[in-house]
Amino acid sequence: MRWLIRRVLKKGKGSISYEDDTHFGEILSIGRASDQAIFLPDLRAALNHASVTAVGKDKYRVESLIIAGIRVNGEITYSITVGSGAVIELGSTRLTLLEARGEYDAGVEVSTIDKSEQAAISSKRKKPTSLSQTWIGKRWPSWIGFLLVLIFGLLIPAATHVVPGLNDVLLRSPLPSTSFWNPGEIDAAHQFFATDCTRCHQNAFLMVRDSACTSCHVKTKAHADPALFNIPELGDARCGTCHQDHNGKRGMVSTDQRLCADCHSDIKERTKGASQIANISDFGNAHPEFHVNLPGWNANGEFTPKSMIWANGLKENSGLKFNHEKHLKEDGLNTPNGRKTLTCESCHQTDVAGAAMKPIKFETMCHECHKLGFDTLAPEREVPHANVEAVTYTLDEYYARRGLEGGYTDARAPTVVQVRRRPGSPPLSRQEQVEALAWARDRARESARTLFTGKACVTCHSISPPAAGESSWRVAPVRVSGIWYVEADFKHSKHETKACIDCHEGAPVSQASNDLLIPGIDNCRECHAGAHAKGKVASTCIACHAYHRSPLLTLDKQK
């Protein structure tokens, strides 16, 4: 195929001349590369920018070879079929497709677009950027917009307060109602009075007052006593600083760390030493070691927990004897019901709220293996757990009955106890009764001694024998803290994806019950960091600590 390539050469005083060239081939290539049929010395052209193919008499297929496309007849395109007379613009070059003439099968005219023409074309294509460049003025659209906002945004919703029933009509229509003024969905806790705006907004065009909050939240605890801690921010703090409604599912509690850190980063200086709390500003790098709550008893024997800084090797004297290592053997334990392997979850189960652990119960967690039987001749009989008086009473009652009924086949027992009395036999004489009850008393005391000091109670408890003149054994009180970090809001349910030993790593090898298996702050920082954490869980103050925690002062008394 023969192509005519006619170049238009502009000379001085507006005169022009033509220079013809011939190209052989099916496709006419266009670009900045030296091997292109039409070479364009323009940096705006790609090396291989476009191609033109003759597809019929005076019909051409123009295709862009780059993702930016090519402008044909004033429009950007990637591929188009056009006739003769079509114009291709590429940078400062214009290519006009010609009709086939003479001995040529196709033709194209190449000319240069001068700067003045380029500026005119650019100005024509340029979009308006201000109202002054359009037929639209500024004043009358502004008045129309103002009137629309006034009518639909103010007058119609406001009319619902003076026209009964109008709001219900508007709610079923596309027109705006009072909901048009609502900045967002009411929190779930306030849904029951969502249509009564005046419950919170008691004064028009004024922010919600604290009195509107405390009218319902009467007994909500304050944060701290502003009279004791003379901090202006504490006394002037509004409920709305932290709680803003109309946030829908996001809730009303602000989690911004700055709300706490602004005061607590230098709390000692702010309170002039009145506060004993350490300066804290960020959990990741400015938070002291935890204070752990450990069991203790005062001089009167009353349970009095004591708080101390967590440290390695800290002991917890709960009054209980327990060996974790013995119970967590990987190959299991021999039990009355066969081989059984225990795990942490066998005894430690979260409560309904998912926060703390349920108390350990002997009856459901220990009794399967640790029976409280006291007589080999009656293996099914057991004493009750956790009640010394009930244990003594059970033993006295059982052996007194066995002694008086007879038939107790123990070679050590007197004859009156061993002999089985048939129905209709004469009753025991006074002497036989005394002998039988004396044996029962001694046998009960012997069983009690065996239980408390031999095979049962002493396994887990510290036991003291009866004092002189007394008959009751004494068992050291057992009390674990249950909540070791009383100032923190920790939930086990949020950490179910972690293995128990990730936090309580010493448990499987612990041989003493006074080992404190509660983790310190370094363990938590393996996953958690401050508000701006990278690669860890961002944890702000409110994630673990409650704001309303004053032990005595409530909001209604503070305000």
WOWO-V870636 format. One record per residue. SS is DSSP state (@ for helix, = for strand, . for the rest). PSI is psi in whole degrees, 0 to 359 (999 if undefined). D_CENTER is the distance of its C-alpha to the mean C-alpha in whole Angstrom. Layout:
ss=SS psi=PSI d_center=D_CENTER
ss=SS psi=PSI d_center=D_CENTER
This chain:
ss=. psi=135 d_center=72
ss== psi=126 d_center=74
ss== psi=137 d_center=72
ss== psi=120 d_center=73
ss== psi=106 d_center=71
ss== psi=121 d_center=73
ss== psi=133 d_center=72
ss== psi=120 d_center=72
ss== psi=120 d_center=74
ss== psi=134 d_center=74
ss=. psi=181 d_center=77
ss=@ psi=157 d_center=78
ss=@ psi=27 d_center=79
ss=@ psi=3 d_center=77
ss=. psi=154 d_center=79
ss== psi=161 d_center=77
ss== psi=166 d_center=78
ss== psi=146 d_center=77
ss== psi=117 d_center=76
ss== psi=145 d_center=76
ss== psi=157 d_center=75
ss== psi=135 d_center=74
ss== psi=134 d_center=71
ss== psi=131 d_center=72
ss=. psi=162 d_center=69
ss=. psi=326 d_center=66
ss== psi=139 d_center=64
ss== psi=111 d_center=64
ss== psi=146 d_center=61
ss== psi=132 d_center=60
ss== psi=187 d_center=58
ss=. psi=354 d_center=58
ss=. psi=153 d_center=59
ss=. psi=342 d_center=63
ss=. psi=9 d_center=63
ss=. psi=146 d_center=62
ss=. psi=320 d_center=65
ss== psi=106 d_center=64
ss== psi=128 d_center=63
ss=. psi=109 d_center=61
ss=. psi=59 d_center=61
ss=. psi=125 d_center=58
ss=. psi=343 d_center=55
ss=. psi=350 d_center=53
ss=. psi=140 d_center=55
ss=. psi=166 d_center=53
ss=. psi=315 d_center=55
ss=. psi=92 d_center=55
ss=. psi=312 d_center=54
ss== psi=171 d_center=56
ss== psi=150 d_center=58
ss== psi=130 d_center=61
ss== psi=131 d_center=63
ss== psi=120 d_center=66
ss== psi=4 d_center=65
ss== psi=184 d_center=68
ss=. psi=115 d_center=71
ss=. psi=27 d_center=70
ss== psi=136 d_center=66
ss== psi=146 d_center=63
ss== psi=113 d_center=60
ss== psi=128 d_center=58
ss== psi=135 d_center=55
ss== psi=139 d_center=52
ss=. psi=4 d_center=51
ss=. psi=160 d_center=48
ss=. psi=346 d_center=45
ss=. psi=342 d_center=46
ss=. psi=183 d_center=49
ss== psi=146 d_center=52
ss== psi=119 d_center=54
ss== psi=123 d_center=57
ss=. psi=37 d_center=58
ss=. psi=358 d_center=56
ss== psi=140 d_center=53
ss== psi=132 d_center=50
ss== psi=165 d_center=50
ss=. psi=328 d_center=50
ss== psi=128 d_center=53
ss== psi=148 d_center=56
ss== psi=125 d_center=59
ss== psi=169 d_center=62
ss== psi=184 d_center=65
ss=. psi=149 d_center=68
ss=. psi=348 d_center=67
ss=. psi=145 d_center=63
ss== psi=129 d_center=62
ss== psi=127 d_center=60
ss== psi=129 d_center=58
ss== psi=103 d_center=57
ss=. psi=236 d_center=57
ss=. psi=16 d_center=60
ss== psi=137 d_center=62
ss== psi=130 d_center=63
ss== psi=121 d_center=64
ss== psi=124 d_center=66
ss== psi=132 d_center=67
ss== psi=163 d_center=70
ss=. psi=150 d_center=72
ss=. psi=138 d_center=74
ss=. psi=144 d_center=78
ss=. psi=230 d_center=81
ss=. psi=3 d_center=80
ss=. psi=142 d_center=76
ss=. psi=338 d_center=74
ss== psi=164 d_center=71
ss== psi=158 d_center=71
ss== psi=141 d_center=68
ss== psi=127 d_center=69
ss== psi=123 d_center=67
ss== psi=167 d_center=68
ss== psi=136 d_center=66
ss=. psi=118 d_center=64
ss=. psi=168 d_center=65
ss=@ psi=320 d_center=63
ss=@ psi=321 d_center=64
ss=@ psi=322 d_center=63
ss=@ psi=319 d_center=60
ss=@ psi=321 d_center=59
ss=@ psi=317 d_center=60
ss=@ psi=317 d_center=58
ss=@ psi=319 d_center=55
ss=@ psi=323 d_center=56
ss=@ psi=323 d_center=56
ss=@ psi=344 d_center=53
ss=. psi=132 d_center=51
ss=. psi=149 d_center=49
ss=. psi=141 d_center=49
ss=. psi=0 d_center=47
ss=. psi=159 d_center=48
ss=@ psi=331 d_center=49
ss=@ psi=341 d_center=53
ss=@ psi=1 d_center=53
ss=. psi=178 d_center=53
ss=. psi=355 d_center=55
ss=. psi=132 d_center=52
ss=. psi=177 d_center=52
ss=. psi=325 d_center=50
ss=@ psi=305 d_center=52
ss=@ psi=327 d_center=52
ss=@ psi=327 d_center=48
ss=@ psi=319 d_center=47
ss=@ psi=321 d_center=49
ss=@ psi=315 d_center=48
ss=@ psi=319 d_center=44
ss=@ psi=315 d_center=45
ss=@ psi=322 d_center=46
ss=@ psi=315 d_center=44
ss=@ psi=319 d_center=41
ss=@ psi=315 d_center=43
ss=@ psi=307 d_center=44
ss=@ psi=333 d_center=41
ss=@ psi=340 d_center=38
ss=@ psi=303 d_center=40
ss=@ psi=313 d_center=44
ss=@ psi=310 d_center=43
ss=@ psi=323 d_center=39
ss=@ psi=331 d_center=41
ss=@ psi=337 d_center=44
ss=. psi=342 d_center=42
ss=. psi=345 d_center=42
ss=. psi=344 d_center=46
ss=. psi=106 d_center=46
ss=. psi=136 d_center=45
ss=. psi=350 d_center=44
ss=@ psi=323 d_center=43
ss=@ psi=322 d_center=39
ss=@ psi=322 d_center=39
ss=@ psi=317 d_center=42
ss=@ psi=326 d_center=40
ss=@ psi=333 d_center=37
ss=. psi=5 d_center=38
ss=. psi=168 d_center=40
ss=. psi=354 d_center=39
ss=. psi=153 d_center=40
ss=. psi=142 d_center=37
ss=. psi=197 d_center=37
ss=@ psi=339 d_center=35
ss=@ psi=343 d_center=32
ss=@ psi=334 d_center=33
ss=@ psi=351 d_center=32
ss=. psi=118 d_center=28
ss=. psi=351 d_center=26
ss=. psi=175 d_center=23
ss=. psi=141 d_center=22
ss=. psi=146 d_center=22
ss=. psi=151 d_center=19
ss=@ psi=324 d_center=19
ss=@ psi=339 d_center=20
ss=@ psi=8 d_center=23
ss=@ psi=330 d_center=24
ss=@ psi=343 d_center=27
ss=@ psi=32 d_center=29
ss=. psi=330 d_center=27
ss=. psi=352 d_center=31
ss=. psi=84 d_center=32
ss=@ psi=328 d_center=32
ss=@ psi=350 d_center=34
ss=@ psi=322 d_center=32
ss=. psi=315 d_center=30
ss=. psi=77 d_center=32
ss=. psi=335 d_center=35
ss=. psi=127 d_center=37
ss=. psi=140 d_center=37
ss=. psi=21 d_center=36
ss=. psi=148 d_center=35
ss=. psi=157 d_center=31
ss=. psi=130 d_center=29
ss=. psi=154 d_center=31
ss=@ psi=329 d_center=29
ss=@ psi=330 d_center=32
ss=@ psi=329 d_center=30
ss=@ psi=313 d_center=27
ss=@ psi=347 d_center=29
ss=. psi=332 d_center=31
ss=. psi=314 d_center=29
ss=. psi=63 d_center=26
ss=. psi=313 d_center=29
ss=. psi=15 d_center=28
ss=. psi=132 d_center=25
ss== psi=144 d_center=25
ss=. psi=176 d_center=26
ss=. psi=308 d_center=24
ss=. psi=167 d_center=27
ss=. psi=113 d_center=31
ss=. psi=340 d_center=32
ss=. psi=327 d_center=36
ss=. psi=319 d_center=35
ss=. psi=99 d_center=33
ss=. psi=77 d_center=35
ss=. psi=116 d_center=32
ss=@ psi=320 d_center=33
ss=@ psi=330 d_center=29
ss=@ psi=317 d_center=28
ss=@ psi=331 d_center=31
ss=@ psi=358 d_center=31
ss=. psi=132 d_center=27
ss=. psi=153 d_center=26
ss=@ psi=321 d_center=24
ss=@ psi=349 d_center=23
ss=@ psi=321 d_center=22
ss=@ psi=334 d_center=19
ss== psi=113 d_center=19
ss=. psi=124 d_center=20
ss=. psi=184 d_center=21
ss=. psi=29 d_center=21
ss=. psi=5 d_center=18
ss=@ psi=227 d_center=17
ss=@ psi=345 d_center=14
ss=@ psi=342 d_center=12
ss=. psi=180 d_center=13
ss=. psi=355 d_center=16
ss== psi=119 d_center=14
ss=. psi=136 d_center=14
ss=. psi=10 d_center=12
ss=. psi=123 d_center=14
ss=. psi=331 d_center=15
ss=@ psi=333 d_center=19
ss=@ psi=329 d_center=19
ss=@ psi=315 d_center=19
ss=@ psi=333 d_center=21
ss=@ psi=327 d_center=24
ss=@ psi=319 d_center=25
ss=@ psi=350 d_center=24
ss=. psi=335 d_center=25
ss=. psi=47 d_center=28
ss=@ psi=326 d_center=28
ss=@ psi=318 d_center=31
ss=@ psi=320 d_center=33
ss=@ psi=322 d_center=32
ss=. psi=4 d_center=33
ss=. psi=41 d_center=36
ss=. psi=0 d_center=35
ss=. psi=330 d_center=34
ss=. psi=137 d_center=31
ss=. psi=3 d_center=30
ss=. psi=140 d_center=27
ss=. psi=155 d_center=26
ss=. psi=129 d_center=26
ss=. psi=133 d_center=22
ss=. psi=341 d_center=21
ss== psi=132 d_center=18
ss=. psi=328 d_center=16
ss=. psi=324 d_center=17
ss=. psi=0 d_center=21
ss== psi=60 d_center=22
ss=. psi=130 d_center=21
ss=. psi=171 d_center=23
ss=. psi=151 d_center=23
ss=. psi=153 d_center=22
ss== psi=122 d_center=24
ss== psi=141 d_center=24
ss== psi=116 d_center=26
ss== psi=150 d_center=29
ss=. psi=150 d_center=31
ss=. psi=165 d_center=35
ss== psi=142 d_center=38
ss=. psi=186 d_center=40
ss=. psi=337 d_center=44
ss=. psi=6 d_center=44
ss=. psi=10 d_center=42
ss=. psi=143 d_center=39
ss== psi=120 d_center=35
ss=. psi=93 d_center=34
ss=. psi=150 d_center=31
ss== psi=142 d_center=31
ss== psi=136 d_center=29
ss== psi=160 d_center=29
ss== psi=133 d_center=27
ss=. psi=141 d_center=26
ss=. psi=154 d_center=28
ss=. psi=138 d_center=29
ss=. psi=1 d_center=32
ss=. psi=136 d_center=31
ss== psi=149 d_center=32
ss=. psi=104 d_center=31
ss=. psi=86 d_center=34
ss=. psi=351 d_center=33
ss=. psi=6 d_center=37
ss== psi=143 d_center=36
ss=. psi=124 d_center=37
ss=. psi=139 d_center=35
ss=. psi=105 d_center=35
ss=@ psi=319 d_center=32
ss=@ psi=318 d_center=34
ss=@ psi=327 d_center=36
ss=@ psi=344 d_center=34
ss=. psi=33 d_center=32
ss=. psi=137 d_center=35
ss=. psi=328 d_center=34
ss=. psi=2 d_center=37
ss=. psi=182 d_center=36
ss== psi=151 d_center=39
ss== psi=121 d_center=42
ss== psi=165 d_center=41
ss=. psi=340 d_center=44
ss=. psi=21 d_center=42
ss== psi=187 d_center=42
ss== psi=134 d_center=40
ss== psi=134 d_center=36
ss=. psi=124 d_center=33
ss=. psi=147 d_center=31
ss=. psi=176 d_center=27
ss=@ psi=320 d_center=25
ss=@ psi=345 d_center=23
ss=@ psi=329 d_center=27
ss=. psi=327 d_center=27
ss=. psi=108 d_center=23
ss=. psi=138 d_center=21
ss== psi=153 d_center=18
ss=. psi=182 d_center=19
ss=. psi=324 d_center=19
ss=. psi=347 d_center=16
ss=. psi=10 d_center=14
ss=. psi=287 d_center=14
ss=. psi=177 d_center=18
ss== psi=147 d_center=20
ss=. psi=149 d_center=23
ss=. psi=145 d_center=27
ss=. psi=127 d_center=29
ss=. psi=124 d_center=32
ss=@ psi=318 d_center=35
ss=@ psi=324 d_center=36
ss=@ psi=341 d_center=33
ss=@ psi=336 d_center=32
ss=@ psi=331 d_center=35
ss=. psi=333 d_center=38
ss=. psi=324 d_center=39
ss=. psi=322 d_center=40
ss=. psi=86 d_center=41
ss=. psi=152 d_center=44
ss=. psi=37 d_center=46
ss== psi=155 d_center=49
ss=. psi=356 d_center=52
ss=. psi=123 d_center=55
ss=@ psi=337 d_center=56
ss=@ psi=349 d_center=58
ss=@ psi=70 d_center=55
ss=. psi=340 d_center=52
ss=. psi=345 d_center=50
ss=. psi=134 d_center=51
ss== psi=157 d_center=48
ss=. psi=156 d_center=47
ss=. psi=161 d_center=44
ss=. psi=147 d_center=41
ss=. psi=25 d_center=40
ss=. psi=98 d_center=44
ss=@ psi=315 d_center=47
ss=@ psi=322 d_center=49
ss=@ psi=327 d_center=48
ss=@ psi=311 d_center=49
ss=@ psi=318 d_center=52
ss=@ psi=318 d_center=53
ss=@ psi=315 d_center=52
ss=@ psi=314 d_center=54
ss=@ psi=315 d_center=57
ss=@ psi=315 d_center=57
ss=@ psi=311 d_center=57
ss=@ psi=330 d_center=60
ss=@ psi=318 d_center=62
ss=@ psi=317 d_center=62
ss=@ psi=323 d_center=63
ss=@ psi=319 d_center=66
ss=@ psi=329 d_center=67
ss=@ psi=330 d_center=67
ss== psi=181 d_center=68
ss=. psi=16 d_center=67
ss=. psi=106 d_center=65
ss=. psi=67 d_center=66
ss=. psi=121 d_center=66
ss=. psi=336 d_center=69
ss=. psi=344 d_center=68
ss=. psi=151 d_center=68
ss=. psi=163 d_center=71
ss=@ psi=319 d_center=74
ss=@ psi=334 d_center=73
ss=@ psi=325 d_center=69
ss=@ psi=328 d_center=70
ss=. psi=130 d_center=72
ss== psi=121 d_center=71
ss=. psi=126 d_center=72
ss=. psi=160 d_center=73
ss=. psi=137 d_center=73
ss=. psi=354 d_center=76
ss=. psi=149 d_center=77
ss=. psi=148 d_center=78
ss=. psi=159 d_center=75
ss=. psi=146 d_center=75
ss=. psi=168 d_center=77
ss=@ psi=319 d_center=76
ss=@ psi=319 d_center=77
ss=@ psi=323 d_center=75
ss=@ psi=316 d_center=72
ss=@ psi=318 d_center=72
ss=@ psi=316 d_center=72
ss=@ psi=316 d_center=69
ss=@ psi=328 d_center=67
ss=@ psi=317 d_center=67
ss=@ psi=318 d_center=66
ss=@ psi=318 d_center=63
ss=@ psi=314 d_center=62
ss=@ psi=320 d_center=63
ss=@ psi=323 d_center=61
ss=@ psi=318 d_center=58
ss=@ psi=322 d_center=58
ss=@ psi=317 d_center=58
ss=@ psi=322 d_center=55
ss=@ psi=317 d_center=53
ss=@ psi=319 d_center=54
ss=@ psi=317 d_center=53
ss=@ psi=310 d_center=50
ss=@ psi=325 d_center=49
ss=@ psi=352 d_center=50
ss=@ psi=293 d_center=51
ss=@ psi=353 d_center=48
ss=. psi=275 d_center=45
ss=@ psi=318 d_center=44
ss=@ psi=344 d_center=45
ss=@ psi=323 d_center=42
ss=. psi=344 d_center=39
ss== psi=157 d_center=41
ss=. psi=124 d_center=43
ss== psi=140 d_center=46
ss== psi=136 d_center=49
ss=. psi=163 d_center=53
ss=. psi=141 d_center=54
ss=. psi=166 d_center=56
ss=. psi=129 d_center=60
ss=. psi=1 d_center=61
ss=. psi=165 d_center=57
ss=. psi=350 d_center=56
ss=. psi=132 d_center=52
ss=. psi=155 d_center=50
ss== psi=128 d_center=48
ss== psi=128 d_center=44
ss=. psi=137 d_center=42
ss=. psi=144 d_center=39
ss=. psi=127 d_center=36
ss=. psi=115 d_center=32
ss=. psi=161 d_center=29
ss=. psi=319 d_center=27
ss=. psi=305 d_center=24
ss=. psi=105 d_center=21
ss=. psi=328 d_center=22
ss=. psi=86 d_center=20
ss=. psi=338 d_center=21
ss=. psi=355 d_center=19
ss=. psi=146 d_center=16
ss=. psi=86 d_center=13
ss=. psi=137 d_center=12
ss=. psi=121 d_center=11
ss=@ psi=329 d_center=13
ss=@ psi=334 d_center=11
ss=@ psi=354 d_center=8
ss=@ psi=24 d_center=10
ss=. psi=341 d_center=13
ss=. psi=348 d_center=13
ss=. psi=148 d_center=15
ss=. psi=151 d_center=18
ss=@ psi=319 d_center=19
ss=@ psi=350 d_center=22
ss=@ psi=328 d_center=19
ss=@ psi=321 d_center=19
ss=. psi=63 d_center=22
ss=. psi=338 d_center=24
ss=. psi=356 d_center=27
ss=@ psi=314 d_center=27
ss=@ psi=341 d_center=29
ss=@ psi=6 d_center=32
ss=. psi=129 d_center=32
ss=. psi=354 d_center=36
ss=. psi=139 d_center=35
ss=. psi=343 d_center=33
ss=. psi=6 d_center=33
ss== psi=126 d_center=31
ss=. psi=109 d_center=28
ss=. psi=21 d_center=25
ss=. psi=132 d_center=22
ss=. psi=158 d_center=21
ss=. psi=190 d_center=21
ss=@ psi=328 d_center=19
ss=@ psi=325 d_center=20
ss=@ psi=318 d_center=18
ss=@ psi=325 d_center=15
ss=. psi=352 d_center=16
ss=. psi=333 d_center=17
ss=. psi=329 d_center=13
ss== psi=146 d_center=12
ss== psi=192 d_center=14
ss=. psi=192 d_center=14
ss=. psi=331 d_center=13
ss=. psi=38 d_center=15
ss=. psi=148 d_center=14
ss=. psi=122 d_center=16
ss=. psi=3 d_center=15
ss=. psi=173 d_center=13
ss== psi=120 d_center=9
ss== psi=118 d_center=10
ss=. psi=115 d_center=9
ss=. psi=177 d_center=11
ss=@ psi=317 d_center=13
ss=@ psi=347 d_center=12
ss=@ psi=332 d_center=9
ss=. psi=338 d_center=12
ss=. psi=139 d_center=15
ss=. psi=147 d_center=16
ss=. psi=314 d_center=18
ss=. psi=89 d_center=21
ss=. psi=13 d_center=22
ss=. psi=131 d_center=26
ss=. psi=337 d_center=28
ss=. psi=320 d_center=31
ss=. psi=135 d_center=30
ss== psi=164 d_center=29
ss=@ psi=324 d_center=28
ss=@ psi=333 d_center=32
ss=@ psi=335 d_center=34
ss=@ psi=321 d_center=32
ss=. psi=999 d_center=33
